[in-house]
Amino acid sequence: MDKRVKEKLNKLLEAVKARRAVLFLLLAGLVILLIPTGRDEETAQTQPETPVLREDPEALEARLEAILSKIDGAGRVEVLLTMGDDGQRVLAQDSGASRDGERWEEETDTVTVSQGSGKTGEVEISYRYPAYRGAVVCAEGAGSAQVRLELTEAVRAATGLGSDAIKIVKMGATP
């Protein structure tokens, strides 16, 4: 029995030796595939992100007002954010084709599901949030160039808007 095992091991070893170059190339290929290239990070950095709304605009405005008023010299602050659109829902679609004589007709229906009690609802695949279009910041301390710069940078960091889409104005006296 030991003799048969040794013979089989010797045959296996000879087969590995004969195909050593092929096995080496396969192993080298696997190693190359596993090496991270960093290409995903580069792609993500080169594609500018469109600033999008991910929460209620009034809530974000209130949060921005609270944080911006804490900037040294800013004083009282009011913020207005504008959106480019209302966003878009992407719904699941069921499509099919039918033949009517010699013509093919394509049919597309929105997929619905039962929600109980005889109610149905549409199946939402994704939601594209509305994009920010601009911001106006009215601050008591906006007379200072340093305060305007800090306010602009803070709004840019919070919203993703470019500096050209942010307007900082000095708050006038309110009667």
Backbone as CSV, one residue per row, in Angstrom:
resi,resn,N_x,N_y,N_z,CA_x,CA_y,CA_z,C_x,C_y,C_z
1,MET,0.814,-1.189,0.000,0.000,0.000,0.000,0.866,1.264,0.000
2,ASP,1.956,1.253,0.764,2.863,2.387,0.782,3.505,2.598,-0.578
3,LYS,3.732,1.474,-1.272,4.355,1.549,-2.576,3.442,2.270,-3.583
4,ARG,2.138,1.969,-3.528,1.175,2.629,-4.432,1.066,4.125,-4.144
5,VAL,1.062,4.471,-2.884,0.974,5.880,-2.493,2.213,6.622,-2.970
6,LYS,3.386,5.990,-2.779,4.632,6.622,-3.221,4.644,6.799,-4.728
7,GLU,4.149,5.811,-5.466,4.108,5.900,-6.923,3.195,7.045,-7.372
8,LYS,2.045,7.150,-6.738,1.107,8.228,-7.100,1.690,9.599,-6.760
9,LEU,2.360,9.702,-5.614,2.998,10.967,-5.237,4.115,11.315,-6.215
10,ASN,4.901,10.325,-6.637,5.966,10.564,-7.609,5.395,11.027,-8.943
11,LYS,4.294,10.414,-9.392,3.653,10.826,-10.641,3.143,12.261,-10.535
12,LEU,2.543,12.580,-9.384,2.034,13.936,-9.163,3.183,14.938,-9.162
13,LEU,4.288,14.606,-8.507,5.444,15.478,-8.439,6.045,15.689,-9.827
14,GLU,6.098,14.628,-10.639,6.618,14.749,-11.997,5.706,15.641,-12.843
15,ALA,4.397,15.507,-12.664,3.455,16.341,-13.413,3.611,17.809,-13.021
16,VAL,3.830,18.077,-11.740,4.020,19.455,-11.286,5.320,20.004,-11.859
17,LYS,6.388,19.216,-11.849,7.670,19.664,-12.390,7.551,19.963,-13.876
18,ALA,6.807,19.127,-14.603,6.656,19.313,-16.043,5.871,20.582,-16.369
19,ARG,4.981,20.968,-15.494,4.141,22.138,-15.752,4.486,23.300,-14.818
20,ARG,5.707,23.314,-14.348,6.136,24.329,-13.392,5.982,25.745,-13.962
21,ALA,6.344,25.958,-15.207,6.271,27.285,-15.811,4.819,27.774,-15.875
22,VAL,3.913,26.877,-16.259,2.499,27.242,-16.348,1.952,27.597,-14.969
23,LEU,2.282,26.790,-13.966,1.818,27.066,-12.605,2.394,28.375,-12.079
24,PHE,3.658,28.639,-12.410,4.279,29.894,-11.980,3.560,31.088,-12.607
25,LEU,3.240,31.003,-13.892,2.527,32.098,-14.559,1.134,32.309,-13.958
26,LEU,0.433,31.223,-13.647,-0.884,31.347,-13.016,-0.779,32.018,-11.648
27,LEU,0.204,31.608,-10.872,0.407,32.199,-9.553,0.773,33.678,-9.672
28,ALA,1.641,34.020,-10.621,2.020,35.422,-10.823,0.802,36.246,-11.246
29,GLY,-0.040,35.683,-12.100,-1.260,36.385,-12.519,-2.190,36.652,-11.362
30,LEU,-2.349,35.670,-10.471,-3.200,35.872,-9.296,-2.657,36.961,-8.394
31,VAL,-1.340,36.980,-8.217,-0.724,38.016,-7.377,-0.956,39.389,-7.986
32,ILE,-0.802,39.502,-9.294,-1.021,40.798,-9.964,-2.469,41.245,-9.816
33,LEU,-3.404,40.335,-9.917,-4.812,40.694,-9.757,-5.129,41.182,-8.348
34,LEU,-4.420,40.686,-7.364,-4.694,41.048,-5.979,-4.009,42.339,-5.542
35,ILE,-3.081,42.862,-6.340,-2.388,44.097,-5.984,-3.333,45.270,-6.221
36,PRO,-3.581,46.105,-5.181,-4.463,47.263,-5.384,-3.787,48.297,-6.265
37,THR,-4.559,48.876,-7.194,-3.993,49.849,-8.121,-4.284,51.278,-7.711
38,GLY,-5.294,51.498,-6.868,-5.658,52.862,-6.487,-6.461,53.555,-7.567
39,ARG,-6.802,52.847,-8.635,-7.509,53.455,-9.751,-8.891,53.956,-9.342
40,ASP,-9.600,53.236,-8.446,-10.927,53.668,-8.006,-10.857,55.013,-7.302
41,GLU,-9.834,55.219,-6.482,-9.691,56.493,-5.772,-9.442,57.622,-6.750
42,GLU,-8.591,57.376,-7.782,-8.304,58.407,-8.757,-9.561,58.780,-9.522
43,THR,-10.344,57.793,-9.920,-11.579,58.045,-10.653,-12.541,58.864,-9.810
44,ALA,-12.664,58.510,-8.541,-13.572,59.241,-7.660,-13.127,60.680,-7.483
45,GLN,-11.812,60.936,-7.474,-11.327,62.294,-7.281,-11.482,63.134,-8.534
46,THR,-11.414,62.532,-9.726,-11.487,63.305,-10.948,-12.928,63.620,-11.339
47,GLN,-13.898,62.879,-10.836,-15.283,63.144,-11.168,-15.891,64.036,-10.094
48,PRO,-16.181,65.303,-10.441,-16.738,66.190,-9.423,-18.136,65.742,-9.033
49,GLU,-18.397,65.771,-7.759,-19.714,65.387,-7.265,-20.667,66.564,-7.374
50,THR,-21.870,66.296,-7.803,-22.888,67.311,-7.822,-23.429,67.447,-6.406
51,PRO,-23.411,68.689,-5.849,-23.930,68.826,-4.500,-25.418,68.496,-4.474
52,VAL,-25.810,67.597,-3.602,-27.205,67.198,-3.530,-27.750,67.383,-2.128
53,LEU,-29.048,67.564,-2.068,-29.753,67.739,-0.810,-30.050,66.377,-0.221
54,ARG,-29.631,66.139,1.004,-29.871,64.856,1.646,-30.718,65.023,2.904
55,GLU,-31.252,66.202,3.116,-32.130,66.419,4.254,-33.056,67.587,3.940
56,ASP,-33.992,67.825,4.798,-34.940,68.911,4.645,-34.185,70.239,4.532
57,PRO,-34.459,71.046,3.488,-33.712,72.293,3.298,-33.810,73.248,4.490
58,GLU,-34.997,73.350,5.076,-35.149,74.261,6.210,-34.326,73.793,7.409
59,ALA,-34.253,72.485,7.606,-33.465,71.949,8.715,-31.981,72.220,8.494
60,LEU,-31.517,72.054,7.258,-30.113,72.330,6.969,-29.815,73.813,7.111
61,GLU,-30.732,74.649,6.650,-30.533,76.092,6.808,-30.404,76.463,8.285
62,ALA,-31.258,75.892,9.128,-31.206,76.181,10.563,-29.887,75.698,11.163
63,ARG,-29.442,74.514,10.756,-28.164,73.999,11.270,-27.009,74.871,10.811
64,LEU,-27.044,75.314,9.542,-25.993,76.200,9.045,-25.988,77.528,9.795
65,GLU,-27.178,78.087,10.029,-27.258,79.348,10.768,-26.637,79.201,12.154
66,ALA,-26.928,78.092,12.813,-26.391,77.872,14.157,-24.875,77.768,14.141
67,ILE,-24.324,77.027,13.186,-22.869,76.837,13.162,-22.149,78.070,12.632
68,LEU,-22.722,78.736,11.623,-22.061,79.915,11.057,-22.037,81.071,12.048
69,SER,-23.065,81.178,12.885,-23.088,82.271,13.865,-22.010,82.090,14.927
70,LYS,-21.433,80.897,15.024,-20.354,80.650,15.985,-18.989,81.067,15.453
71,ILE,-18.908,81.375,14.154,-17.635,81.828,13.579,-17.306,83.185,14.174
72,ASP,-16.066,83.348,14.605,-15.623,84.570,15.266,-15.866,85.788,14.370
73,GLY,-16.660,86.715,14.851,-16.939,87.953,14.135,-18.141,87.892,13.222
74,ALA,-18.753,86.733,13.063,-19.886,86.602,12.135,-21.146,87.254,12.685
75,GLY,-21.355,87.166,13.983,-22.573,87.715,14.571,-23.790,86.894,14.183
76,ARG,-24.951,87.570,14.111,-26.187,86.888,13.738,-26.139,86.542,12.252
77,VAL,-26.642,85.341,11.891,-26.540,84.846,10.518,-27.882,84.278,10.080
78,GLU,-28.227,84.532,8.815,-29.386,83.899,8.180,-28.914,83.268,6.885
79,VAL,-29.465,82.090,6.551,-29.025,81.330,5.376,-30.223,80.992,4.498
80,LEU,-30.031,81.090,3.183,-31.017,80.661,2.207,-30.319,79.734,1.227
81,LEU,-30.844,78.520,1.081,-30.324,77.559,0.107,-31.334,77.413,-1.021
82,THR,-30.853,77.379,-2.249,-31.744,77.172,-3.389,-31.395,75.848,-4.057
83,MET,-32.429,75.169,-4.559,-32.246,73.889,-5.226,-32.552,74.036,-6.712
84,GLY,-31.873,73.198,-7.505,-32.066,73.240,-8.948,-33.330,72.537,-9.405
85,ASP,-33.781,71.526,-8.663,-34.988,70.782,-9.039,-35.560,70.121,-7.795
86,ASP,-36.582,69.308,-7.975,-37.234,68.650,-6.847,-36.759,67.219,-6.631
87,GLY,-35.744,66.791,-7.373,-35.287,65.411,-7.254,-36.093,64.520,-8.183
88,GLN,-35.753,63.239,-8.177,-36.446,62.320,-9.075,-36.481,60.922,-8.479
89,ARG,-37.670,60.316,-8.505,-37.838,58.929,-8.069,-37.635,58.026,-9.275
90,VAL,-36.891,56.937,-9.090,-36.726,55.937,-10.138,-37.525,54.719,-9.692
91,LEU,-38.556,54.380,-10.480,-39.462,53.296,-10.133,-39.132,52.033,-10.916
92,ALA,-39.399,50.879,-10.311,-39.185,49.597,-10.980,-40.174,49.469,-12.127
93,GLN,-39.671,48.967,-13.249,-40.498,48.816,-14.442,-40.514,47.351,-14.862
94,ASP,-41.663,46.905,-15.339,-41.802,45.568,-15.899,-42.093,45.756,-17.377
95,SER,-41.226,45.224,-18.226,-41.434,45.424,-19.660,-41.545,44.085,-20.368
96,GLY,-42.214,44.118,-21.478,-42.402,42.926,-22.293,-42.788,43.333,-23.700
97,ALA,-42.809,42.369,-24.583,-43.171,42.649,-25.967,-44.230,41.649,-26.404
98,SER,-45.105,42.123,-27.258,-46.124,41.232,-27.805,-46.212,41.471,-29.308
99,ARG,-46.645,40.458,-29.988,-46.723,40.546,-31.442,-48.175,40.678,-31.851
100,ASP,-48.452,41.686,-32.640,-49.783,41.917,-33.168,-49.678,41.835,-34.691
101,GLY,-49.921,40.649,-35.224,-49.749,40.461,-36.665,-48.268,40.475,-37.000
102,GLU,-47.873,41.455,-37.785,-46.466,41.570,-38.162,-45.738,42.618,-37.321
103,ARG,-46.443,43.310,-36.458,-45.822,44.360,-35.626,-45.548,43.846,-34.226
104,TRP,-44.416,44.302,-33.675,-44.083,44.018,-32.280,-44.395,45.262,-31.473
105,GLU,-45.065,45.081,-30.365,-45.372,46.201,-29.477,-44.689,45.983,-28.142
106,GLU,-43.989,47.016,-27.684,-43.313,46.934,-26.395,-44.202,47.578,-25.335
107,GLU,-44.359,46.859,-24.243,-45.199,47.346,-23.145,-44.358,47.516,-21.895
108,THR,-44.560,48.619,-21.208,-43.842,48.876,-19.959,-44.848,49.301,-18.900
109,ASP,-44.796,48.633,-17.743,-45.681,48.960,-16.635,-44.852,49.199,-15.380
110,THR,-45.330,50.081,-14.536,-44.681,50.315,-13.249,-45.036,49.173,-12.312
111,VAL,-44.030,48.645,-11.629,-44.237,47.526,-10.709,-44.887,48.056,-9.432
112,THR,-45.950,47.384,-9.008,-46.617,47.757,-7.759,-46.668,46.554,-6.829
113,VAL,-46.748,46.836,-5.538,-46.838,45.771,-4.536,-48.013,46.065,-3.619
114,SER,-48.567,45.012,-3.071,-49.676,45.159,-2.138,-49.145,45.607,-0.784
115,GLN,-49.792,46.618,-0.201,-49.387,47.120,1.109,-50.397,46.742,2.181
116,GLY,-51.321,45.868,1.835,-52.337,45.449,2.793,-53.557,46.342,2.728
117,SER,-54.669,45.845,3.200,-55.943,46.573,3.206,-56.333,47.077,1.822
118,GLY,-55.962,46.333,0.793,-56.351,46.701,-0.564,-55.553,47.842,-1.163
119,LYS,-54.532,48.312,-0.483,-53.703,49.411,-0.999,-52.513,48.843,-1.748
120,THR,-52.106,49.561,-2.789,-50.902,49.175,-3.528,-49.951,50.361,-3.561
121,GLY,-48.676,50.054,-3.708,-47.663,51.104,-3.789,-46.649,50.774,-4.867
122,GLU,-46.015,51.815,-5.375,-45.000,51.640,-6.410,-43.692,51.205,-5.765
123,VAL,-42.886,50.461,-6.515,-41.586,49.997,-6.024,-40.538,51.013,-6.460
124,GLU,-39.974,51.709,-5.480,-38.951,52.716,-5.763,-37.574,52.062,-5.731
125,ILE,-36.843,52.161,-6.839,-35.506,51.579,-6.923,-34.488,52.520,-6.297
126,SER,-34.588,53.782,-6.640,-33.655,54.764,-6.091,-34.304,56.136,-6.121
127,TYR,-33.633,57.064,-5.462,-34.117,58.442,-5.433,-32.924,59.353,-5.670
128,ARG,-33.046,60.231,-6.643,-32.004,61.222,-6.893,-32.420,62.488,-6.167
129,TYR,-31.633,62.842,-5.173,-31.954,64.009,-4.364,-31.806,65.280,-5.185
130,PRO,-32.527,66.338,-4.798,-32.385,67.602,-5.512,-30.962,68.149,-5.351
131,ALA,-30.482,68.817,-6.377,-29.144,69.397,-6.338,-29.221,70.833,-5.825
132,TYR,-28.230,71.231,-5.031,-28.136,72.628,-4.607,-27.759,73.473,-5.808
133,ARG,-28.312,74.658,-5.863,-27.960,75.595,-6.920,-27.145,76.748,-6.379
134,GLY,-27.439,77.153,-5.145,-26.713,78.284,-4.587,-27.075,78.515,-3.132
135,ALA,-26.327,79.432,-2.514,-26.570,79.779,-1.117,-26.345,81.273,-0.931
136,VAL,-27.201,81.875,-0.113,-27.039,83.274,0.282,-26.917,83.284,1.795
137,VAL,-25.855,83.930,2.278,-25.637,84.040,3.713,-25.624,85.523,4.061
138,CYS,-26.512,85.894,4.953,-26.601,87.273,5.418,-26.087,87.290,6.860
139,ALA,-24.975,88.019,7.091,-24.349,88.002,8.410,-24.021,89.416,8.872
140,GLU,-24.162,89.644,10.173,-23.840,90.955,10.736,-22.370,91.305,10.516
141,GLY,-21.493,90.326,10.611,-20.059,90.585,10.502,-19.493,90.433,9.111
142,ALA,-20.342,90.414,8.075,-19.864,90.188,6.712,-19.124,91.388,6.130
143,GLY,-18.972,92.450,6.899,-18.188,93.590,6.437,-16.706,93.271,6.411
144,SER,-16.297,92.284,7.171,-14.893,91.873,7.234,-14.613,90.822,6.165
145,ALA,-13.526,91.022,5.397,-13.151,90.082,4.346,-12.820,88.710,4.936
146,GLN,-12.186,88.693,6.111,-11.836,87.427,6.749,-13.090,86.644,7.135
147,VAL,-14.093,87.330,7.668,-15.342,86.676,8.047,-16.047,86.149,6.799
148,ARG,-16.081,86.934,5.716,-16.705,86.474,4.468,-16.020,85.211,3.942
149,LEU,-14.687,85.182,3.999,-13.943,84.021,3.541,-14.278,82.792,4.390
150,GLU,-14.292,82.959,5.703,-14.589,81.828,6.582,-16.026,81.337,6.400
151,LEU,-16.966,82.256,6.222,-18.357,81.859,5.972,-18.470,81.093,4.652
152,THR,-17.809,81.591,3.614,-17.842,80.929,2.309,-17.278,79.518,2.398
153,GLU,-16.135,79.373,3.063,-15.514,78.055,3.186,-16.385,77.095,3.988
154,ALA,-17.054,77.605,5.031,-17.922,76.751,5.844,-19.137,76.287,5.044
155,VAL,-19.758,77.180,4.292,-20.921,76.804,3.480,-20.494,75.832,2.380
156,ARG,-19.328,76.081,1.792,-18.818,75.190,0.746,-18.592,73.789,1.304
157,ALA,-18.035,73.707,2.510,-17.784,72.398,3.121,-19.087,71.679,3.468
158,ALA,-20.096,72.416,3.895,-21.359,71.797,4.313,-22.243,71.392,3.138
159,THR,-22.160,72.130,2.025,-23.083,71.884,0.920,-22.440,71.294,-0.323
160,GLY,-21.135,71.457,-0.468,-20.459,71.005,-1.684,-20.543,72.006,-2.814
161,LEU,-21.120,73.166,-2.573,-21.207,74.202,-3.596,-19.849,74.835,-3.828
162,GLY,-19.629,75.332,-5.042,-18.414,76.085,-5.327,-18.546,77.493,-4.769
163,SER,-17.420,78.149,-4.590,-17.422,79.509,-4.039,-18.226,80.472,-4.903
164,ASP,-18.274,80.222,-6.209,-19.016,81.106,-7.108,-20.528,80.997,-6.926
165,ALA,-21.008,79.965,-6.243,-22.446,79.779,-6.020,-22.860,80.210,-4.613
166,ILE,-21.931,80.817,-3.870,-22.207,81.258,-2.503,-22.040,82.763,-2.441
167,LYS,-23.055,83.455,-1.973,-23.010,84.908,-1.836,-23.119,85.273,-0.362
168,ILE,-22.154,86.028,0.134,-22.143,86.482,1.523,-22.425,87.986,1.513
169,VAL,-23.442,88.402,2.266,-23.789,89.819,2.333,-23.859,90.278,3.783
170,LYS,-23.609,91.580,3.972,-23.657,92.160,5.308,-25.105,92.417,5.682
171,MET,-25.453,92.002,6.891,-26.815,92.177,7.393,-26.995,93.637,7.803
172,GLY,-28.066,94.240,7.337,-28.366,95.607,7.697,-29.106,95.670,9.039
173,ALA,-29.239,96.873,9.542,-29.959,97.063,10.794,-31.437,96.793,10.567
174,THR,-32.032,95.995,11.440,-33.455,95.696,11.311,-34.223,96.588,12.268
175,PRO,-35.275,97.240,11.764,-36.049,98.151,12.643,-36.867,97.413,13.660
